């Protein structure tokens, strides 16, 4: 019966990194943010990787990313229930957790306060796209984006991949969009925004088309997120081949998570992932 171990991946530990990539890649369109911490250079160099293992098998991964928020952002991926608490108990508070719906109950049980929810959609069956808008240009100044979108634009994301925009007659930026990350398998579009007085001109559509054309390859799929109450945005994305309803949420932690008690944990009936019913119990 193997031990339940939690360790930080040391720099240069390629064997451990390969295990982490395998776990994240197994459902890369669901755990895209975790995979980005392993494959996107701008995210990777700011990430600390925490893994939980049972025996020789890696069953959970947390990417702790600095520089996006004033405090660390944690993305979770696990194949056995109960792994999240072991991972989160090793992260210093305050921090924010980004998690897909299967992990919500576990994260809330650890003390996370849910802040907002989004729907993640992926272009699984690419539809034909219109020609790119000739007004689109690549953006190079983060301060210009912040003036349009707000301070939530992270310089980390600006470094991670392309940002495109459309200018008005006076040269001022009136619409923009970019990415959270770009990897070999998946890219996440973000920050699609149009200035209030230029809405209903399909400028956001032009930006979206331009980004998809630039990011999508035979090997790489494009994902994006919409707020759960933004039906208009989801309809727009669906018109251009985006499908799926992966629910994601962010959770804030003001205090450190308590370490799990010394006990065995079994996979819950009906749980998904490689653990499943009958998986080895976890113990510390």
C-alpha positions in Angstrom: 0.0 0.0 0.0 1.7 3.2 -1.2 2.2 6.4 0.6 0.4 9.6 -0.3 3.3 12.1 -0.9 3.3 15.8 -1.8 6.4 17.4 -3.4 7.5 20.4 -5.3 9.0 19.5 -8.6 12.6 20.5 -8.5 14.1 22.5 -11.4 15.6 20.1 -14.0 13.6 17.0 -12.8 12.6 16.0 -16.3 11.1 12.6 -15.3 8.7 14.3 -12.9 7.9 17.0 -15.4 7.0 14.4 -18.0 4.7 12.7 -15.5 3.0 16.1 -14.9 2.6 16.7 -18.6 1.0 13.3 -19.1 -1.5 14.0 -16.4 -2.4 17.5 -17.7 -2.4 16.4 -21.3 -4.8 13.6 -20.6 -7.7 16.1 -20.6 -5.9 19.1 -22.0 -9.0 21.0 -23.1 -10.5 20.8 -19.6 -7.2 21.4 -17.7 -5.8 23.9 -20.2 -4.6 26.3 -17.5 -2.6 23.6 -15.8 -1.0 22.5 -19.1 -0.1 26.1 -19.8 2.1 26.1 -16.7 4.1 23.3 -18.2 4.2 24.4 -21.9 3.8 28.1 -22.3 7.2 29.8 -21.6 5.7 33.0 -20.2 3.6 31.0 -17.7 6.2 28.3 -17.0 8.9 30.6 -15.8 6.5 32.0 -13.2 5.2 28.7 -12.0 6.0 26.4 -9.1 4.7 22.9 -9.7 3.4 20.8 -6.8 2.5 17.1 -7.3 0.8 14.5 -5.2 1.7 10.9 -5.7 0.4 7.5 -4.6 3.2 5.0 -4.7 4.9 5.6 -8.1 1.8 7.1 -9.7 1.2 10.8 -9.9 -2.4 11.5 -9.1 -2.6 15.3 -8.7 -0.9 18.5 -9.9 -1.1 22.1 -8.8 0.5 24.9 -10.7 1.2 27.9 -8.5 1.6 30.9 -10.8 3.0 34.3 -9.6 2.6 37.6 -11.3 -0.9 37.4 -12.7 -2.7 38.7 -9.5 -1.2 40.5 -6.4 -1.2 37.0 -4.9 -0.5 33.5 -6.4 -3.0 31.8 -8.7 -3.4 28.0 -8.4 -4.7 25.7 -11.2 -5.7 22.2 -10.2 -5.7 18.8 -12.0 -6.2 15.5 -10.2 -7.3 11.9 -11.0 -8.4 10.9 -7.5 -10.8 12.6 -5.1 -9.1 14.0 -2.0 -5.9 15.1 -3.7 -6.8 18.8 -3.8 -6.6 19.3 -0.1 -3.1 17.7 0.0 -2.0 20.1 -2.7 -3.7 23.3 -1.3 -2.4 22.7 2.2 1.2 23.4 0.9 0.4 26.8 -0.6 0.9 30.0 1.5 -2.2 32.2 1.7 -3.6 34.4 0.3 -4.1 32.8 -3.1 -6.8 32.2 -5.7 -7.7 28.8 -7.1 -9.0 28.2 -10.7 -10.9 25.0 -10.8 -13.3 23.1 -13.1 -16.7 22.0 -11.7 -15.6 18.4 -10.5 -13.3 20.1 -8.0 -15.7 22.8 -6.6 -17.0 20.8 -3.7 -13.6 19.8 -2.6 -12.1 23.3 -3.0 -15.0 24.8 -1.0 -14.6 22.2 1.7 -11.0 23.4 2.1 -12.3 26.9 2.8 -12.4 28.5 -0.7 -14.8 31.4 -1.2 -16.3 31.2 -4.7 -16.0 34.5 -6.6 -17.3 34.0 -10.1 -18.1 31.3 -12.6 -17.5 31.0 -16.3 -18.2 28.6 -19.2 -15.3 27.3 -21.1 -15.9 26.5 -24.8 -13.6 24.8 -27.3 -13.4 24.9 -31.1 -13.5 21.1 -31.5 -14.9 21.0 -35.0 -13.6 24.1 -36.7 -16.1 25.8 -39.0 -14.9 27.9 -42.0 -14.0 31.4 -41.0 -14.6 34.7 -42.9 -11.6 36.5 -44.3 -9.6 38.5 -41.7 -10.6 42.2 -41.2 -7.8 44.3 -42.8 -8.1 46.9 -40.0 -6.7 44.4 -37.4 -3.2 45.1 -36.1 -0.9 43.5 -33.6 -0.8 45.4 -30.3 2.5 46.0 -28.6 1.8 48.4 -25.7 0.2 46.9 -22.6 -0.7 50.4 -21.2 -3.0 50.9 -24.3 -4.8 47.7 -23.5 -5.3 48.6 -19.8 -6.8 52.0 -20.9 -9.5 50.1 -22.9 -10.0 46.9 -20.8 -8.9 48.0 -17.4 -6.2 47.1 -14.9 -7.1 43.4 -15.0 -4.9 42.9 -18.1 -1.8 41.1 -17.0 1.6 41.8 -18.5 2.2 38.0 -18.2 -0.6 37.3 -20.6 0.7 40.0 -23.0 4.0 38.2 -23.0 2.3 34.8 -23.5 0.9 35.4 -27.0 -0.6 37.8 -29.6 -3.0 40.7 -28.9 -4.9 42.2 -31.8 -6.9 45.4 -32.1 -8.9 47.8 -34.2 -8.4 51.6 -34.2 -10.9 54.4 -34.7 -10.4 57.3 -37.2 -8.3 59.2 -34.6 -6.0 56.3 -34.1 -7.4 55.4 -30.7 -7.9 51.7 -29.8 -11.6 50.8 -29.9 -11.6 47.0 -29.9 -9.1 44.4 -28.8 -8.5 40.8 -27.8 -5.6 38.5 -26.9 -4.7 35.4 -25.0 -4.2 34.0 -21.5 -1.7 31.5 -22.9 -0.5 29.6 -26.0 0.8 26.0 -25.9 1.5 23.3 -28.4 -1.9 21.7 -27.8 -4.2 24.6 -26.7 -4.5 28.3 -26.7 -7.0 30.4 -24.6 -8.4 33.6 -26.1 -9.2 36.4 -23.6 -9.7 40.1 -23.2 -12.1 40.4 -26.2 -13.5 43.9 -25.6 -15.1 46.8 -27.5 -15.3 50.4 -26.4 -18.9 51.3 -25.3 -19.5 53.8 -28.1 -18.4 51.4 -30.8 -20.5 48.4 -29.9 -22.9 46.7 -32.4 -20.3 47.2 -35.2 -19.1 43.6 -35.1 -15.6 44.7 -34.0 -15.4 42.0 -31.4 -16.3 39.4 -34.1 -13.4 40.7 -36.2 -11.0 40.4 -33.3 -12.2 36.9 -32.5 -11.8 35.7 -36.1 -8.3 37.2 -36.3 -7.2 35.5 -33.2 -8.6 32.1 -34.1 -6.9 32.3 -37.5 -3.6 33.1 -35.9 -3.7 30.6 -33.1 -5.4 27.5 -34.5 -3.4 24.7 -36.1 -3.9 21.0 -36.9 -2.4 20.2 -33.5 -3.6 23.2 -31.4 -7.2 23.8 -30.4 -8.6 27.2 -29.3 -10.6 27.7 -26.1 -12.3 30.7 -24.5 -14.4 31.5 -21.6 -17.7 33.5 -21.2 -19.5 34.6 -18.0 -22.4 32.2 -17.3 -25.0 35.0 -17.8 -23.6 36.2 -21.1 -25.8 34.3 -23.5 -25.1 36.7 -26.4 -21.3 36.0 -26.2 -21.9 32.2 -26.1 -24.2 32.5 -29.1 -21.5 34.4 -31.0 -18.8 31.8 -30.1 -21.1 29.0 -31.2 -21.5 30.6 -34.6 -17.8 30.1 -35.1 -17.5 26.5 -34.1 -17.1 26.8 -30.3 -18.8 24.0 -28.4 -18.8 22.5 -24.9 -19.9 23.6 -21.5 -17.0 23.2 -19.1 -17.9 25.2 -16.0 -15.0 26.9 -14.2 -14.8 29.1 -11.2 -12.3 31.1 -9.1 -12.0 30.7 -5.3 -10.2 32.9 -2.9 -8.3 31.7 0.2 -7.5 34.2 2.9 -6.0 31.5 5.2 -3.8 28.5 4.8 -5.6 25.2 4.2 -5.2 22.7 7.0 -3.3 19.5 6.1 -5.6 16.4 5.7 -5.8 14.0 8.7 -3.9 10.8 8.6 -6.5 8.5 7.0 -7.2 6.4 4.0 -9.2 7.9 1.1 -11.1 6.0 -1.5 -12.3 7.0 -4.9 -15.9 8.0 -4.7 -18.5 6.0 -6.6 -19.0 7.4 -10.1 -15.8 9.5 -9.9 -14.1 10.2 -13.2 -10.5 10.0 -14.2 -7.9 7.2 -13.8 -8.7 6.7 -10.1 -12.3 5.5 -10.4 -13.9 2.9 -8.3 -11.5 0.3 -6.9 -8.5 2.6 -7.0 -5.8 2.2 -4.4 -6.6 4.0 -1.2 -4.6 7.1 -0.4 -2.9 7.4 2.9 -0.5 9.8 4.5 
